Every structure is written in structure tokens, then in C-alpha cells.
Amino acid sequence: MTRMRSWCLLLFLPLATALLAGGDKTTPARFATGFDDEEVGALPDGLMEIDGVFKVAGGDGGAKYLEMAAEPLTENAVILGPSIKGAATVEARVRSFRKRRSYPRFGIGLHGISGYRLRVVPSKGEVELVKNEEPVKSIPYRWSADSWTHLKLSVRAAEGDGRWRVEGSVWADGEEAPAGPVISLVHEGSPGQGKASLWGTAYSGKVVQFDDVAVQPGE
């Protein structure tokens, strides 16, 4: 009997320690990648294509990045990082190209494919916040073709029960990041749960490239 009590105590102690520590083992870890250590022509481990074709490109002495193929001409996406509920931030650099009067569309998202997205729409000269495939807010934005664009999307708790602030920032490579969000709204109810996402639609018939992706749970 004494030996059995000892074994039970040994089994219980690790669980009790984890509970007293606030359940740290269940906290999602930060995810970050610049793709430089990944194999060219392959989809890195931990990324999942929802639609479209995504592969690592670049190299040959230069930086590598994740590249979305120009076909199929659909709203293509890849999900990555930990599944997160509640507060989170995702950042990335995105580059794409115009073809005469045809423009791409691209963005980043949180909380799965039905969560909020920050989307650049050069054909309309706008940046949008999108939820469940529908734009819910937009502001004017002048996109610089053929160069990298920085995107940052955050979801954080707002004042009031069940309210969340969704904030987005966009700026061209070489410029300073804005001091605060350039577009924001307050969401009532849960923002959802899921992985971060990268999005692109190749309306210009050109590839879309993603680099320096970082996903941070919490705030």
C-alpha cells in the first residue's frame, strides 16, 4: 500500500506543478521564418496549402522566400504557425507584380480561413479588413508594384466584455512602420480560433512572394 501511494504521488506531482504554473505547456509558441533554411522547390514543413501552389523560391546566393504560383487564378492560401485563440499578431512582407492594368491581391490573416484578414487591393487603391470572405472596412492605399510591402495584423482584447480590437498596418519596404494601426475596428464576440494565413490572387498573371513571416500569440 505504501509503495502504491508513492507511485500515485509521483504521477500526480508533475500534473500539479503544471496546473500551478498556469498551464504553460498549452500556450502556443511564437512562429517565425524567413525561409532561408528551407529547400527550394518544396513546401516547408508546418505549412498547409488551402488552395493554390506554394513553394520556396530564390536562393543562388540571394534570399529565399515563399512563392505562390500564378495559377490557379483563385483566392489561394496557406496556413502556418500554431492554432491560436484570442489575442495574436501576424506579420509578413509581400511582393507581387502588375501587368499593364492588371493587379494582384494579397494579404495575411489570423484564426483560420474564416478569421480576419488584412488585404491589399491595388485595383481599388485600398487596404481592407476582411471577415468570412467579405470586406468589412477599407481605407485608401497606394501600392508600390514590384517591391516588398510590409503587413501587420493584430487582434487584442478591447474594453468591454466580449469585445476585440482588430488592427492592421501596411507600409512600403524602406519606409518606417506607422506609429499606430492604419485601419481598425471593434469586433463583438469571439474572434475565432485557428492558424495564421497568407493569401494571394494572381489577377496580374504574376507570382506572389512572402517573406519574414512571424506569428505571435497574445500581446
N, C-alpha and C positions, 0 to 999 in steps of 0.2 A: 504493500500500500504506500509506504514511504517513497519507494522508487517511482511509482506511478505519479504521485503528487509532484515529484521533482521534474519528471518529463513534461507534465502539463504546465508547470511553471516556466520551463524553458521554451515551450511552444508559445506561451501567452506573452512573454516579455517583449519579443520583437514587435508584435502587433500593438501592444500597449504603448510602446515607445513611439511608433509611427503615428498613432492616434493623438498622443500628447504633443507631438511635433507639428500637428496641424495637417497631417496627410500630405507631406511634401512629395511623396512618391507619385501622387496623382496629378501634380502640377505639370502642365505641358512645358517642354523645354523650348528655348529660343531656337529658331532655324535660320541659317544664313548660308548663302552660297554665291560665289562669283563664277562658277563653272570651270575655272582654270584647271582643276584637278580631275575633270571628267573626260571620258573618252569621246572624241569627235565622232559624230555619226550615230551616237547612241542616246537614248532617253535615260537620264540618270536615275539611279535607284531612289525610291521615295517620291517620285513624280508619277502622276497618272493622267493620261490623256482622256479627256471627256469627249472631245471631238477634235478633228484636225490631226496634223502630224508635227510633232515637236522633237528636235534633235539638237545636240550640241554641235556648234559650228565655230569657225575661227581657227585659232592655233597658228602653226607655221611661224612661231616667234612672236605672234601677237596675242591679244587677249581672246579668251573663249567666251561664248555666250550661248544662251538657248535660243534656237531659231524655229519659228513657226513657218511651215511651208505655205506657199501662196495658194495652194489648193488642198482641200475643197474650199469653195467660196461660201463658207458658213461661219456662224459665230463659234469660233474654235476656243478651246480652253484646256488648261492643265491645272490640276490641284496639287498642292505640296505642303509640307510642314505638318505640325501637329493639329489635331482636331481641337478647336478652342470654343469655349462657351463664355460669352460676356466680353469683357474688355480685351482689346487686341489692336495691334498695329501691323500693317504690311507696307513695305517699301520696295521699289524696283526702279531700274532705268529701262526705258523702252525706246527703240529706234525703228522707224519704218520710212517708207519712201512713197512719193507721189508719182503718178504717171499722167502727164498732161493735166486734165481736170478731174482725175480720179484720185481719191484719197483713201487711206486705210482708216480703221477704227480700232482702238486698243484700250486696255485698262487692267486694273487689278481689283481683287475682291477679298472679302472675309466671310467666314461662316458658311462655307459651301457654295454650291452653284446658285442657290436661291437667296443668298445673303446680299448685303450691299456691295456695289461696285463703284469705283471711281473710273470714269470712262472719258477719253479724249475723242471728240468727234470733229475732225478737221473740216469735213464737208459743210458743217453748220457753223464752224468757228466757235465751238462750245466745249466746255467740260461739264459732264453730267454726274449726278449721283443716281444710280440705278438700283431698283429693288424688284425682284421677281420679273426680270426682263423688261420692266417699264421704267423710263426716266421719271424721277420724282422731283428733281430740281436741276437747274442748269445755270451757267454763267458764261459770258463771252470769254473766249481764249484764242490767242493767235498761236498756231502751231508752227514750229520750225521743221520743215521737211529734211530728211536725210541726216538728222542729228539726234543725239540722245535727249530724251525728256525724262525728268525725274517725277515719279508719282508716289504719294504717301496717303494712305487711308487709315483712319483710326476710328474705333468705336470705344466710347468710355461712358461710365455712369454719369448721368446728369442729375440735377436736383429734382427731387420728387420721386416717389416710388414707381418703379417700372418704367423709368424714362432713361433713354440713352442718347448721347450726342454723337452723331456721325460727322466726321470732319475729313476734308480732303485738301491736299496741296499739290500743285503742279508747277514745275519751273524748268526752264531750258538748261541744258548742260553748260557749265561755265558761269551761270548766274548764281547769286546767293539764294538759299532757300528762304521763302517768305517767313516773316516773324510769326505768323499765325495761319490758320486754315484759310483758304480762298473760297471754299464752299462748305456749308454745314447745314444740318437740320437736326431736329429732335425727334426721335422715334419712340412711340408709345408701345410698351410691351417688350418681350424678349427679342433681341436682335437675331437669335438663332444660334446654331452650333455647327461647326464643321471646319474644314481646312481652308487655307488661303488659296487664291486662284489667280491665274494670269490669263488674259483674254485678248483675242485679236480677230479681226475680219479683214481679209486682204482684198478690199474693193479695188485697189490700185493694181492688182496682179503682182504685187511685190511681197517679199517676206516681211515678217515682223520679228524683231530680235529683243530679247530680255536679258538683263544682267543685274548683278549686285542685288539679289533678292534677299530680303530679311523679314522674318515674321516674329513678332514679339508678343507673347501672351501678357495680359494685364497692362498696367500703365506705370 
